[in-house]
Amino acid sequence: MTIIALYIALWFLILTSLILAYNMLWFKGLKASPTLIAETYPRVSICIPARNEADVIERCITSALKQDYPNFEVIVLDDDSDDGTTEILETLSSIIHNLGYIKGKTKPADWLGKPWACHQLSEVATGSILLFIDADVWLEEDVLLKTVAQLQSADAITVWPEQHLGGFWERLVVPNLYFVLTTLLPIQFVEETPNWIPKSVRKKLSPLFAAACGQFIAFNTITYKGIGGHKSVKKQVVEDVELAKNIKKHGARLRMLHGLDSVYCRMYTNHHDLWNGFRKNFLAGFGYNLPLFIGATVFHLLVFVFPFIALYNGVLTSNYDVITLSCLVVLLILTQRFVVQYKFKWPALFSLLHPVSVLWFQALGLQCIFDRLIQKKPLWKGREV
């Protein structure tokens, strides 16, 4: 059984290594192209929802306002904050006259917080391009120019920011998002539906290859309204992925890029927020399908943890077949993680702890399953999700 399990892991890792290698060539940065420079400079609305973001909101707004682009507005919505965010925004709006500041309306019962905040921002925005960024994001001065350039040949773009990592758990856990993205999803298929899918079902299956990062997502306003905007995802925890699915369902073109050296983010600054931030999204990302979620958990343990155990036992029992095969599997795991770490400028040594990060997510998975069984909704920013 050990040999069979190791072969399953090996063939899976060979496949994902090929996907990773292809993605490293395909996954482009947010860059301005000489052939895509806009001549008319369409108006861009930078929309920032903010709830309890006192530690980061000023940096976000300041970077947004410093854009080297002639025609844009920055609008921030205070979503009933109680941590000092309101006071910061009131002060900034009183001294920065081109900062649009609105107080969020009471959230309807059938909406989740972020979609509701983004919907309100879209209602007051005046741009022909809408750029939604999270309050923990900050931008280089040329990001709008690059964004507009990319939108000349796409209906929407999403950017995965350069993640700044601080503590041990951030460095261990956050890169797993990018690891999963780049080893499982051929990024070209996000932008172009695979040709091997029959035309008769291509439009129906296209959303299966949808992905997006809600920390930075931009739309041509016509496209945004055409897919129903955030109203179409008002009950979705992972609203960014659902927006991406809607884009593809409507036959619009989505481009996915990375934000190295352009768009930055620090998602969490302590383990408590890290745990609860992923807790609200983890099971939701599987559509709350417990059998699928449990199956994925078991498979991840088989692929990313069991080979290390098998290697240890193989050494103890001098089973050279197990040692050889498990060494090959472990080498592939560590190489994949190293490539991701290197690509996104994270410490390479954390590649060696990849199985620990997988175990962290399995522990989180148990928490999510327990939450689901007792019908407990996770809390985020003081609200049930």
Number of C-alpha atoms within 10 A of each C-alpha: 6 14 14 9 15 23 16 15 25 21 13 13 21 14 12 21 19 14 18 26 15 16 19 16 9 13 16 16 18 25 19 17 12 8 9 15 17 16 7 7 14 16 18 27 25 25 28 27 26 26 24 19 23 19 13 17 23 18 15 20 23 16 15 26 18 12 17 14 18 12 14 22 19 19 21 24 23 22 23 16 19 15 14 13 22 21 13 16 23 14 11 17 16 12 9 12 9 13 19 18 19 18 15 20 13 11 15 10 8 9 16 19 25 23 24 24 27 23 20 20 24 23 8 13 22 15 18 16 25 26 25 22 25 21 26 21 24 24 24 16 17 16 23 23 22 20 24 26 22 23 21 14 13 17 21 26 26 26 25 22 25 19 22 17 20 12 11 11 17 19 18 22 22 19 22 18 9 16 17 14 16 22 23 16 18 21 26 16 17 23 20 14 20 16 9 7 12 10 12 8 9 14 16 11 17 21 22 16 20 25 23 24 21 20 21 21 24 26 25 22 21 13 20 21 14 13 20 13 21 24 15 16 21 21 18 22 21 21 21 22 20 21 25 28 22 21 25 25 18 13 14 16 20 25 25 23 20 19 24 19 14 19 24 21 21 18 19 20 14 13 14 9 14 16 17 17 17 18 22 19 18 19 23 16 16 14 14 15 11 15 10 12 20 16 10 14 18 11 15 18 16 16 23 22 19 20 28 18 11 21 22 15 14 19 12 10 11 11 13 12 11 21 21 12 21 27 17 15 26 24 11 18 25 20 15 22 24 20 17 23 21 13 11 17 13 19 13 14 12 19 23 16 13 22 22 16 22 19 16 15 20 18 12 18 19 13 15 24 17 12 15 15 10 8 9 13 14 18 13 14 16 11 10 12 17
